[in-house]
Amino acid sequence: MTLVLVLVVPALAFPWGAAAVTRRLARVLPPREACWALTAAALLMAGGTIAALVGLFHVPFLASLEHVPLPRVLEVWPAAVPAAVAAGLVMLVQAGLLLRRWFRHRAVLEHAWQLAAQGTCDGDVVVVPGNDVDAFALPGYRGRGGRVVVSSGMLRALKPGEREVLLAHERAHLSGRHHLLSVVVDLSTAVHPALRSLRESLGFHLERWADEAAAAAVGNRKLAAAAIARAALAGSRERNTSRGYPLLSVTTGPVPQRVEALLLPEPAGLRAGTHRARVLGLAATVAGSALAALALAYGLHEYVEYAAIGVRGD
């Protein structure tokens, strides 16, 4: 039992520390690289958690494959069946949460497309009438291409140059397919609670990625900063509470930090030495999670083998 706990507990606890390391890594990477690092880490940690639970769940079945009677397994590890049942229940809860989140994402898309149908389409931009101050990137759905949805109220709140920034920002979300990254990380939070912090961090860096793209498109970082600040202030009066993943908007995230970043020079690549150190840090995180999952599977198999040898010896 001690060996199994030594294998399972670290595998399930690993994401708490790895999430903190990944968030720190994201803070020193350029926005695009930070987003990919956060998404990859979330996938890896979710996969490692599932591998640990599946391995624990399969202990009685592995024993049967090794022709070890269940009473013998319980003699060696009395908690084998309760632990397997607990792992199975956790996986059922995870599956339920994943389905719930997935259907919520689809419902948000359905509602957003219904809203877009009420507006006037001009190329990839849909202008929705009304006094609400809102704008968001609407991903493609059921054969329809992505759109930038903006309300008349938002257009009135911005100056002409600022409107260009707004549209460039939302188009960057669409062209970069940022909604896919956000959905992947949001779904991963159903697997392990430690990954919720990665979802928050990813939201900020996705907005920073789109901010930098918008600033580059208009060629004026100060104008981009002013447009984002004005859009956020105007939009804060009326929030559309029905929005959420997978929709992304210029008015979300910690706006003061985003504006401050735009008032600084464009982020460049890290110095070679620092970059290598950060990459090695992420690689160590990846390797640690992979080794934990492999060690778990191997250790459980060896544990059952040990029980089989004991039975044969008897």
MILOMI-309291 format. One line per 8 residues: their letters; for each residue x, y, z of N, C-alpha, C. Coordinates in pm, whole numbers, always signed. Example, Ala and Ser with C-alpha at 12.3 -4.5 7.8 and 13.67 -1.06 7.14 Angstrom:
2
as = +1319 -569 +780 +1230 -450 +780 +1320 -330 +780 | +1285 -225 +708 +1367 -106 +714 +1290 +3 +787;
This chain:
314
mtlvlvlv = +83 -119 +0 +0 +0 +0 +87 +125 +0 | +199 +119 +73 +287 +235 +81 +340 +273 -56 | +378 +171 -135 +432 +199 -268 +330 +268 -356 | +206 +221 -350 +101 +281 -433 +77 +426 -392 | +74 +451 -262 +55 +588 -216 +170 +677 -258 | +291 +624 -254 +407 +701 -297 +397 +738 -443 | +334 +653 -522 +320 +679 -666 +200 +770 -696 | +87 +743 -630 -36 +812 -664 -39 +955 -609;
vpalafpw = -3 +969 -482 -15 +1101 -418 +67 +1207 -491 | +197 +1183 -523 +271 +1286 -597 +211 +1317 -734 | +160 +1213 -802 +102 +1236 -934 -20 +1327 -927 | -101 +1313 -820 -219 +1396 -806 -187 +1533 -746 | -79 +1540 -666 -41 +1667 -605 +48 +1751 -695 | +111 +1687 -792 +207 +1756 -879 +151 +1882 -944 | +26 +1881 -996 -24 +2002 -1064 -26 +2127 -978 | -38 +2116 -845 -40 +2236 -762 +91 +2313 -775;
gaaavtrr = +203 +2241 -766 +332 +2307 -780 +363 +2343 -924 | +328 +2253 -1018 +357 +2278 -1159 +280 +2397 -1212 | +157 +2417 -1165 +77 +2532 -1210 +144 +2663 -1168 | +197 +2667 -1046 +266 +2789 -999 +391 +2815 -1082 | +466 +2709 -1113 +586 +2725 -1196 +549 +2775 -1335 | +442 +2721 -1392 +401 +2759 -1528 +354 +2904 -1532 | +283 +2949 -1428 +239 +3089 -1425 +360 +3183 -1420 | +459 +3148 -1342 +580 +3231 -1334 +652 +3231 -1468;
larvlppr = +656 +3118 -1534 +718 +3110 -1666 +644 +3200 -1764 | +510 +3198 -1761 +430 +3278 -1854 +457 +3426 -1837 | +485 +3469 -1714 +507 +3612 -1690 +633 +3665 -1757 | +729 +3579 -1786 +854 +3625 -1847 +862 +3594 -1997 | +760 +3527 -2049 +756 +3496 -2192 +674 +3601 -2266 | +701 +3621 -2395 +612 +3705 -2477 +471 +3647 -2476 | +368 +3730 -2500 +229 +3683 -2485 +196 +3555 -2562 | +236 +3549 -2688 +201 +3429 -2767 +263 +3303 -2709;
eacwalta = +394 +3308 -2677 +461 +3193 -2620 +404 +3157 -2484 | +365 +3260 -2408 +306 +3235 -2276 +175 +3158 -2290 | +93 +3194 -2390 -34 +3126 -2410 -14 +2979 -2445 | +81 +2952 -2534 +106 +2813 -2572 +164 +2733 -2456 | +250 +2796 -2376 +308 +2727 -2260 +199 +2691 -2160 | +108 +2784 -2133 +0 +2759 -2038 -94 +2649 -2087 | -126 +2652 -2217 -216 +2551 -2272 -151 +2413 -2269 | -24 +2406 -2311 +46 +2277 -2311 +57 +2221 -2169;
aallmagg = +88 +2308 -2074 +102 +2262 -1935 -31 +2211 -1881 | -140 +2282 -1913 -272 +2239 -1866 -308 +2102 -1922 | -282 +2082 -2051 -310 +1952 -2113 -227 +1842 -2048 | -100 +1870 -2027 -10 +1771 -1970 -52 +1733 -1828 | -83 +1834 -1747 -119 +1805 -1608 -255 +1736 -1598 | -347 +1773 -1686 -476 +1704 -1688 -457 +1558 -1729 | -372 +1536 -1830 -344 +1400 -1873 -277 +1318 -1765 | -182 +1378 -1694 -116 +1307 -1584 -212 +1270 -1473;
tiaalvgl = -305 +1360 -1441 -405 +1332 -1338 -494 +1216 -1378 | -540 +1218 -1503 -626 +1110 -1551 -550 +978 -1552 | -421 +981 -1592 -340 +860 -1593 -327 +801 -1453 | -308 +888 -1354 -296 +841 -1216 -425 +775 -1169 | -539 +837 -1201 -667 +782 -1157 -700 +651 -1230 | -669 +648 -1360 -694 +525 -1436 -608 +412 -1382 | -480 +443 -1352 -392 +340 -1297 -444 +287 -1165 | -491 +376 -1079 -545 +334 -950 -672 +252 -968;
fhvpflas = -754 +294 -1062 -880 +224 -1089 -856 +83 -1140 | -745 +62 -1211 -720 -66 -1276 -647 -168 -1189 | -615 -134 -1067 -540 -230 -984 -610 -365 -974 | -740 -371 -940 -804 -505 -935 -805 -576 -1070 | -820 -499 -1180 -825 -560 -1312 -687 -611 -1354 | -582 -535 -1319 -447 -583 -1345 -419 -712 -1270 | -470 -718 -1148 -451 -840 -1069 -517 -959 -1138 | -636 -939 -1193 -703 -1050 -1262 -627 -1093 -1386;
lehvplpr = -565 -997 -1456 -483 -1031 -1572 -360 -1113 -1533 | -311 -1089 -1414 -196 -1163 -1364 -239 -1291 -1293 | -370 -1322 -1300 -425 -1442 -1237 -403 -1442 -1086 | -414 -1322 -1027 -403 -1309 -882 -544 -1301 -825 | -581 -1390 -736 -715 -1384 -677 -735 -1253 -601 | -858 -1201 -607 -887 -1074 -539 -859 -1082 -389 | -891 -1195 -322 -858 -1202 -179 -709 -1183 -152 | -626 -1233 -245 -482 -1216 -226 -442 -1068 -241;
vlevwpaa = -504 -1001 -337 -477 -858 -356 -516 -781 -230 | -634 -816 -174 -681 -747 -54 -593 -779 +66 | -533 -898 +65 -443 -934 +174 -318 -847 +171 | -267 -822 +50 -148 -738 +36 -183 -591 +54 | -296 -551 -7 -339 -412 +3 -488 -409 +30 | -530 -401 +156 -672 -406 +191 -756 -295 +127 | -692 -182 +99 -767 -68 +45 -772 -68 -108 | -732 -178 -173 -725 -179 -320 -861 -152 -384;
vpaavaag = -963 -223 -338 -1096 -206 -398 -1156 -69 -362 | -1153 -27 -234 -1205 +109 -205 -1133 +218 -284 | -999 +203 -299 -924 +304 -374 -965 +304 -521 | -986 +185 -577 -1029 +176 -717 -1167 +236 -734 | -1257 +208 -638 -1392 +264 -646 -1387 +416 -636 | -1303 +467 -543 -1290 +613 -528 -1237 +677 -656 | -1137 +613 -717 -1082 +666 -843 -1189 +666 -952 | -1268 +559 -957 -1375 +553 -1056 -1479 +661 -1035;
lvmlvqag = -1515 +687 -910 -1613 +792 -881 -1559 +930 -918 | -1430 +953 -888 -1369 +1081 -925 -1373 +1100 -1076 | -1342 +994 -1150 -1345 +1005 -1296 -1486 +1028 -1349 | -1585 +970 -1283 -1723 +997 -1323 -1759 +1143 -1301 | -1717 +1197 -1187 -1742 +1339 -1160 -1671 +1426 -1263 | -1547 +1391 -1295 -1473 +1467 -1396 -1545 +1463 -1530 | -1592 +1345 -1568 -1663 +1333 -1697 -1789 +1419 -1696 | -1861 +1419 -1583 -1981 +1502 -1574 -1949 +1650 -1585;
lllrrwfr = -1841 +1693 -1517 -1802 +1834 -1524 -1757 +1872 -1665 | -1685 +1782 -1731 -1640 +1809 -1868 -1760 +1826 -1961 | -1857 +1735 -1951 -1976 +1745 -2036 -2054 +1874 -2006 | -2063 +1907 -1878 -2137 +2028 -1840 -2071 +2152 -1900 | -1938 +2158 -1888 -1867 +2274 -1944 -1881 +2277 -2096 | -1869 +2161 -2160 -1878 +2156 -2306 -2014 +2206 -2354 | -2121 +2159 -2292 -2255 +2202 -2333 -2277 +2350 -2302 | -2215 +2399 -2193 -2226 +2541 -2163 -2157 +2624 -2272;
hravleha = -2041 +2577 -2318 -1973 +2647 -2428 -2060 +2652 -2552 | -2124 +2538 -2583 -2210 +2535 -2703 -2329 +2629 -2685 | -2384 +2635 -2563 -2498 +2724 -2538 -2458 +2871 -2553 | -2337 +2905 -2505 -2289 +3042 -2519 -2275 +3078 -2667 | -2221 +2985 -2745 -2206 +3010 -2889 -2342 +3027 -2956 | -2436 +2940 -2922 -2570 +2950 -2980 -2632 +3086 -2950 | -2622 +3130 -2825 -2680 +3258 -2785 -2611 +3373 -2857 | -2478 +3365 -2868 -2404 +3473 -2933 -2438 +3483 -3081;
wqlaaqgt = -2456 +3368 -3147 -2491 +3372 -3288 -2634 +3423 -3309 | -2721 +3394 -3214 -2857 +3449 -3221 -2853 +3601 -3207 | -2765 +3650 -3119 -2748 +3794 -3104 -2692 +3855 -3232 | -2593 +3788 -3292 -2531 +3839 -3414 -2632 +3845 -3529 | -2727 +3753 -3529 -2827 +3750 -3636 -2915 +3875 -3634 | -2919 +3945 -3523 -3000 +4067 -3513 -2927 +4190 -3566 | -2797 +4175 -3596 -2718 +4288 -3638 -2702 +4299 -3789 | -2627 +4400 -3829 -2597 +4425 -3970 -2454 +4381 -3998;
cdgdvvvv = -2440 +4297 -4099 -2308 +4240 -4130 -2237 +4324 -4235 | -2110 +4356 -4208 -2026 +4427 -4303 -1892 +4354 -4308 | -1882 +4259 -4400 -1762 +4175 -4405 -1760 +4082 -4286 | -1653 +4091 -4206 -1642 +4005 -4089 -1689 +4075 -3961 | -1750 +4194 -3977 -1796 +4272 -3862 -1948 +4274 -3859 | -2003 +4244 -3742 -2148 +4250 -3722 -2177 +4360 -3620 | -2256 +4460 -3661 -2292 +4570 -3572 -2432 +4543 -3519 | -2441 +4529 -3387 -2569 +4500 -3322 -2627 +4631 -3270;
pgndvdaf = -2751 +4665 -3305 -2810 +4792 -3258 -2838 +4787 -3108 | -2842 +4905 -3049 -2875 +4914 -2907 -2776 +5000 -2832 | -2807 +5027 -2707 -2722 +5112 -2624 -2620 +5032 -2542 | -2628 +4900 -2544 -2530 +4820 -2472 -2390 +4847 -2527 | -2292 +4852 -2439 -2154 +4877 -2479 -2078 +4745 -2471 | -2060 +4682 -2587 -1999 +4549 -2585 -1933 +4520 -2719 | -1837 +4430 -2716 -1770 +4381 -2838 -1701 +4252 -2802 | -1703 +4155 -2894 -1635 +4029 -2868 -1607 +3957 -3000;
alpgyrgr = -1513 +3864 -2993 -1479 +3780 -3108 -1569 +3657 -3104 | -1646 +3636 -3209 -1740 +3524 -3217 -1680 +3415 -3307 | -1641 +3301 -3250 -1580 +3194 -3332 -1677 +3137 -3433 | -1623 +3076 -3538 -1707 +3009 -3636 -1787 +2897 -3573 | -1905 +2871 -3631 -1995 +2772 -3570 -2086 +2715 -3677 | -2086 +2582 -3688 -2172 +2512 -3783 -2156 +2565 -3925 | -2034 +2571 -3969 -2005 +2612 -4106 -1997 +2761 -4129 | -2028 +2839 -4029 -2021 +2984 -4042 -1886 +3034 -3993;
ggrvvvss = -1828 +3126 -4068 -1698 +3180 -4030 -1708 +3272 -3910 | -1593 +3295 -3846 -1590 +3382 -3729 -1628 +3525 -3762 | -1679 +3597 -3662 -1721 +3735 -3679 -1673 +3819 -3561 | -1657 +3948 -3587 -1636 +4044 -3479 -1770 +4110 -3452 | -1824 +4088 -3334 -1954 +4143 -3297 -1930 +4267 -3212 | -1986 +4379 -3254 -1970 +4504 -3180 -2104 +4576 -3175 | -2134 +4632 -3061 -2261 +4702 -3045 -2250 +4847 -3094 | -2363 +4904 -3127 -2365 +5045 -3167 -2317 +5133 -3052;
gmlralkp = -2351 +5093 -2930 -2307 +5170 -2815 -2156 +5173 -2802 | -2089 +5062 -2831 -1943 +5059 -2825 -1883 +5149 -2933 | -1939 +5145 -3053 -1887 +5228 -3162 -1901 +5376 -3127 | -2012 +5412 -3064 -2031 +5553 -3027 -1934 +5596 -2916 | -1894 +5500 -2833 -1806 +5534 -2720 -1661 +5556 -2762 | -1624 +5510 -2882 -1485 +5517 -2927 -1468 +5617 -3040 | -1349 +5672 -3047 -1312 +5758 -3160 -1277 +5672 -3280 | -1274 +5730 -3402 -1248 +5649 -3521 -1120 +5565 -3512;
gerevlla = -1009 +5626 -3468 -885 +5550 -3457 -895 +5438 -3354 | -969 +5464 -3248 -985 +5364 -3143 -1072 +5248 -3191 | -1164 +5277 -3281 -1245 +5169 -3337 -1158 +5072 -3416 | -1057 +5125 -3486 -965 +5038 -3560 -891 +4945 -3465 | -852 +4999 -3351 -784 +4917 -3251 -876 +4805 -3202 | -1000 +4842 -3172 -1097 +4744 -3124 -1115 +4630 -3224 | -1136 +4665 -3350 -1158 +4563 -3452 -1033 +4478 -3473 | -916 +4541 -3471 -791 +4467 -3488 -771 +4370 -3372;
herahlsg = -807 +4413 -3253 -793 +4327 -3135 -881 +4203 -3148 | -1007 +4223 -3180 -1098 +4109 -3190 -1062 +4019 -3309 | -1015 +4079 -3418 -972 +3997 -3531 -850 +3913 -3496 | -764 +3965 -3409 -648 +3887 -3365 -692 +3764 -3287 | -798 +3778 -3209 -853 +3662 -3138 -900 +3556 -3238 | -965 +3601 -3345 -1018 +3506 -3442 -907 +3442 -3524 | -815 +3522 -3575 -709 +3468 -3660 -615 +3377 -3581 | -594 +3408 -3453 -509 +3324 -3370 -581 +3205 -3311;
rhhllsvv = -712 +3194 -3337 -796 +3085 -3285 -779 +3073 -3133 | -782 +3188 -3069 -762 +3193 -2925 -871 +3120 -2848 | -990 +3112 -2908 -1099 +3044 -2838 -1068 +2897 -2814 | -991 +2836 -2904 -956 +2695 -2886 -865 +2678 -2764 | -768 +2767 -2750 -679 +2759 -2635 -758 +2780 -2506 | -848 +2879 -2506 -924 +2907 -2385 -1016 +2791 -2348 | -1075 +2727 -2448 -1164 +2615 -2420 -1086 +2496 -2366 | -970 +2468 -2425 -889 +2356 -2378 -853 +2372 -2231;
vdlstavh = -808 +2491 -2195 -768 +2514 -2055 -891 +2516 -1964 | -1000 +2573 -2011 -1121 +2575 -1929 -1171 +2433 -1902 | -1168 +2347 -2003 -1211 +2209 -1983 -1116 +2134 -1890 | -988 +2167 -1895 -890 +2098 -1810 -914 +2126 -1662 | -978 +2238 -1631 -1005 +2270 -1490 -1105 +2172 -1429 | -1181 +2101 -1515 -1273 +2000 -1464 -1198 +1876 -1418 | -1074 +1861 -1462 -994 +1744 -1427 -919 +1763 -1297 | -865 +1884 -1276 -788 +1911 -1154 -809 +2057 -1113;
palrslre = -845 +2082 -987 -873 +2221 -945 -752 +2312 -951 | -631 +2258 -946 -511 +2342 -952 -501 +2416 -1084 | -567 +2366 -1187 -554 +2426 -1320 -641 +2551 -1337 | -723 +2581 -1238 -804 +2703 -1248 -716 +2827 -1255 | -605 +2825 -1185 -515 +2941 -1188 -454 +2959 -1326 | -435 +2849 -1401 -383 +2860 -1537 -488 +2922 -1629 | -614 +2894 -1603 -721 +2954 -1684 -721 +3106 -1670 | -706 +3153 -1547 -703 +3297 -1525 -580 +3360 -1591;
slgfhler = -467 +3295 -1577 -345 +3346 -1638 -355 +3347 -1790 | -412 +3240 -1847 -426 +3234 -1992 -516 +3346 -2042 | -624 +3375 -1971 -713 +3483 -2014 -639 +3615 -2027 | -552 +3644 -1931 -475 +3768 -1936 -379 +3768 -2055 | -306 +3659 -2075 -206 +3656 -2182 -270 +3650 -2321 | -389 +3592 -2333 -458 +3597 -2462 -496 +3740 -2497 | -541 +3815 -2397 -573 +3955 -2424 -446 +4035 -2456 | -336 +4004 -2389 -210 +4071 -2420 -164 +4038 -2562;
wadeaaaa = -184 +3915 -2604 -148 +3874 -2740 -228 +3957 -2841 | -359 +3968 -2818 -443 +4046 -2909 -411 +4195 -2900 | -377 +4243 -2781 -338 +4384 -2766 -217 +4417 -2852 | -116 +4331 -2846 +6 +4355 -2924 -22 +4348 -3074 | -110 +4256 -3114 -147 +4247 -3256 -219 +4373 -3301 | -307 +4426 -3217 -381 +4548 -3251 -288 +4667 -3258 | -194 +4677 -3163 -98 +4787 -3165 -12 +4783 -3290 | +27 +4663 -3330 +107 +4649 -3452 +25 +4685 -3575;
avgnrkla = -105 +4651 -3574 -190 +4678 -3690 -210 +4827 -3711 | -227 +4905 -3605 -249 +5049 -3619 -117 +5127 -3613 | -11 +5061 -3571 +120 +5127 -3566 +134 +5233 -3460 | +55 +5224 -3354 +59 +5326 -3249 +22 +5262 -3116 | +120 +5239 -3032 +96 +5172 -2905 +14 +5258 -2809 | +38 +5389 -2809 -38 +5477 -2720 -185 +5482 -2760 | -212 +5483 -2890 -351 +5481 -2935 -417 +5350 -2894 | -344 +5239 -2907 -400 +5111 -2867 -431 +5107 -2718;
aaaiaraa = -340 +5163 -2638 -363 +5168 -2493 -486 +5252 -2459 | -499 +5366 -2524 -612 +5455 -2499 -744 +5389 -2540 | -742 +5318 -2655 -865 +5253 -2702 -909 +5143 -2607 | -816 +5064 -2559 -851 +4954 -2469 -903 +5009 -2336 | -838 +5115 -2287 -884 +5175 -2162 -1025 +5232 -2178 | -1049 +5303 -2287 -1180 +5366 -2309 -1288 +5258 -2328 | -1256 +5153 -2404 -1355 +5047 -2426 -1389 +4975 -2296 | -1287 +4953 -2213 -1311 +4885 -2085 -1395 +4971 -1991;
lagsrern = -1366 +5101 -1987 -1442 +5191 -1901 -1586 +5202 -1947 | -1605 +5211 -2076 -1741 +5221 -2129 -1817 +5091 -2110 | -1748 +4980 -2132 -1814 +4851 -2119 -1841 +4810 -1977 | -1770 +4870 -1880 -1788 +4830 -1741 -1923 +4871 -1686 | -1989 +4963 -1753 -2119 +5008 -1703 -2226 +4900 -1720 | -2213 +4823 -1828 -2311 +4719 -1855 -2238 +4596 -1904 | -2233 +4494 -1820 -2168 +4370 -1857 -2271 +4269 -1905 | -2236 +4201 -2011 -2323 +4095 -2061 -2292 +3968 -1984;
tsrgypll = -2373 +3936 -1886 -2344 +3823 -1799 -2360 +3688 -1869 | -2419 +3686 -1987 -2435 +3560 -2057 -2310 +3519 -2131 | -2212 +3609 -2139 -2090 +3575 -2212 -1995 +3495 -2125 | -1901 +3432 -2189 -1801 +3350 -2121 -1727 +3270 -2225 | -1653 +3169 -2181 -1583 +3085 -2278 -1682 +3025 -2374 | -1653 +3022 -2503 -1526 +3053 -2568 -1519 +3194 -2629 | -1601 +3288 -2583 -1598 +3424 -2637 -1490 +3505 -2566 | -1419 +3586 -2642 -1313 +3670 -2588 -1342 +3814 -2627;
svttgpvp = -1311 +3907 -2535 -1345 +4047 -2557 -1234 +4138 -2513 | -1223 +4252 -2578 -1122 +4352 -2545 -1141 +4409 -2405 | -1261 +4399 -2350 -1290 +4460 -2220 -1265 +4368 -2102 | -1216 +4246 -2127 -1196 +4150 -2018 -1051 +4150 -1972 | -1031 +4084 -1858 -896 +4073 -1804 -856 +4196 -1724 | -739 +4192 -1660 -690 +4307 -1583 -645 +4420 -1676 | -738 +4508 -1708 -712 +4613 -1807 -598 +4706 -1767 | -585 +4750 -1640 -474 +4840 -1606 -336 +4782 -1640;
qrvealll = -316 +4653 -1613 -187 +4591 -1647 -167 +4583 -1797 | -275 +4561 -1871 -264 +4555 -2017 -229 +4692 -2074 | -294 +4796 -2023 -265 +4931 -2070 -121 +4968 -2036 | -79 +4935 -1916 +59 +4965 -1876 +159 +4897 -1967 | +132 +4772 -2006 +222 +4699 -2094 +230 +4764 -2232 | +117 +4819 -2280 +117 +4883 -2411 +191 +5016 -2410 | +203 +5077 -2294 +277 +5203 -2285 +428 +5180 -2276 | +467 +5055 -2265 +609 +5019 -2268 +647 +4978 -2410;
pepaglra = +778 +4967 -2439 +819 +4922 -2572 +765 +4782 -2602 | +755 +4752 -2731 +707 +4621 -2773 +794 +4510 -2713 | +733 +4405 -2655 +814 +4298 -2595 +895 +4225 -2700 | +1023 +4212 -2671 +1112 +4142 -2763 +1144 +4005 -2705 | +1212 +3924 -2784 +1254 +3793 -2737 +1348 +3806 -2619 | +1343 +3708 -2531 +1429 +3711 -2414 +1573 +3689 -2454 | +1664 +3734 -2368 +1806 +3708 -2391 +1827 +3558 -2397 | +1926 +3519 -2476 +1947 +3377 -2504 +1960 +3295 -2376;
gthrarvl = +2042 +3343 -2281 +2063 +3268 -2158 +1937 +3256 -2077 | +1863 +3368 -2062 +1739 +3365 -1985 +1636 +3277 -2053 | +1627 +3288 -2185 +1530 +3210 -2260 +1558 +3060 -2242 | +1684 +3021 -2252 +1718 +2880 -2235 +1682 +2832 -2096 | +1705 +2917 -1996 +1675 +2878 -1858 +1525 +2856 -1840 | +1443 +2945 -1899 +1297 +2931 -1885 +1248 +2808 -1959 | +1302 +2787 -2079 +1262 +2669 -2156 +1299 +2542 -2081 | +1418 +2541 -2021 +1460 +2424 -1944 +1368 +2403 -1824;
glaatvag = +1323 +2514 -1764 +1230 +2501 -1652 +1100 +2436 -1694 | +1046 +2480 -1809 +923 +2420 -1859 +946 +2274 -1897 | +1061 +2246 -1960 +1092 +2109 -1999 +1100 +2019 -1877 | +1156 +2071 -1768 +1164 +1993 -1645 +1025 +1963 -1590 | +935 +2062 -1601 +797 +2040 -1557 +730 +1932 -1641 | +748 +1942 -1772 +690 +1843 -1863 +745 +1704 -1832 | +878 +1695 -1819 +942 +1566 -1793 +897 +1508 -1659 | +885 +1595 -1559 +843 +1547 -1428 +704 +1487 -1431;
salaalal = +612 +1554 -1502 +476 +1502 -1510 +472 +1371 -1587 | +545 +1365 -1699 +547 +1242 -1779 +607 +1126 -1699 | +717 +1153 -1629 +780 +1048 -1549 +689 +1003 -1435 | +614 +1097 -1377 +522 +1059 -1269 +416 +964 -1321 | +361 +993 -1440 +258 +906 -1496 +315 +768 -1531 | +436 +767 -1591 +499 +639 -1626 +534 +560 -1501 | +588 +629 -1401 +625 +561 -1278 +502 +501 -1211 | +391 +572 -1217 +268 +521 -1158 +226 +391 -1226;
ayglheyv = +219 +394 -1360 +176 +275 -1433 +272 +158 -1408 | +401 +185 -1416 +500 +80 -1394 +495 +28 -1251 | +484 +121 -1156 +483 +81 -1016 +363 -4 -980 | +246 +33 -1034 +127 -47 -1005 +139 -186 -1065 | +195 -192 -1185 +214 -323 -1249 +311 -408 -1167 | +420 -348 -1123 +517 -422 -1043 +457 -465 -910 | +369 -381 -857 +306 -414 -729 +218 -539 -744 | +144 -544 -854 +61 -661 -879 +147 -784 -907;
eyaaigvr = +258 -762 -979 +352 -872 -1004 +403 -928 -873 | +430 -840 -780 +478 -884 -649 +375 -973 -581 | +250 -932 -591 +144 -1014 -532 +132 -1148 -604 | +151 -1144 -738 +142 -1269 -815 +252 -1365 -775 | +372 -1314 -756 +484 -1398 -716 +456 -1462 -580 | +395 -1380 -491 +362 -1432 -359 +263 -1548 -369 | +165 -1531 -458 +65 -1638 -475 +130 -1764 -531 | +216 -1747 -633 +280 -1862 -694 +372 -1933 -596;
gd = +434 -1848 -510 +523 -1907 -410 +447 -1991 -309 | +323 -1950 -282 +242 -2030 -190 +201 -2161 -254;
